[in-house]
Amino acid sequence: MEDRSGWLKDLIRDIPDFPRPGVGFKDITPLLADPKAFAGTVEAMTEPFRDRGVDKVIGIEARGFIIAAPVALDLGAGFVPVRKAGKLPWEVHAESYSLEYGEDTLEVHLDAVGPGDRVLIVDDVLATGGTAAAVARMVDHMGAEPVGYSFILELAFLGGRGRIGNLDTFSLVTYE
């Protein structure tokens, strides 16, 4: 597989002081708008898990949905949205987790994954790891097996990889 990280970094826009002063936001919308880059991103994020028997791909709200759905199609797996509390219309399993300043809760439909399902967790960014770790706990609680994580980019300086457990973790672009 060719190394795409160099030219993909050129398609990730830095937005200073968003969503608050001192935070540098990595905007993936230019990458998504480029059909060659988007297709290459999906292919690269899928490849490490192609022979892992993935049944379901979880996408984490909201940008994770954008990439997880085509990854699921590429793997021949189902797509499962994990949303913020109060957004799903049916019975849910909820998982709360700590943020930098407070706590948040994610939810998934109770019947979205179950015993025996092999689940890939997909999101746009691995930052501190709190959200991804909460989703892995959610998958475990529902009796399914998380097989790994796949991210477009990783902010390695925030140490998220060390907080998400020992699952196989793939990041297409890493910022040290």
C-alpha positions, 0 to 999 in steps of 0.5 A: 500500500502506498504512503498517502500520509504526506499528500493527505496532510496537505488536505487537512486544514488547521483552524487555530483557536477552534472551538475555543482559544488555544485549541488547534482544530484539524479540519478534514472537509478538504480531504473529504471533498477530494474524491481521490483522497476520500477513496484512498482514505477509505481504502487505507483505513479498511486494509488492516482489517480486511481479513479480520471477519468484521461484522459491524463498523461503528462510526462515532458522531459526527465526523466518524459517520462520514468515514465509517459508512464507506469503510463498512461497505468496503468490508461487507459489514453493517454500519452502526452509528454511536450518537450523543445522548438523546439522539437515537429513537429506540432503546439504547445502551449508554456509556459515559466518559470523562472529557477534558472539562466534564463528562459526556455520554454516548448511546447505541441501539441495544440491538445494533451489535450483539454476542459474536459480532466482530466490531471495528471502531472508526472515527476521524481523530484519535485525540485523548482516547476517551471517546474511543475507549468508551465505545470499546467498553460499550461494545464489550458490554453488549457482548460483541468483540471489538477487533480494532480502531481505525482513524484518519488522523492521530494527535499523538502528542495527546497520548490517546493511543495509551488510553484505548487499550491493546486493540489493533489501532490504525491511524492514516496520518499522525501528528507528533 
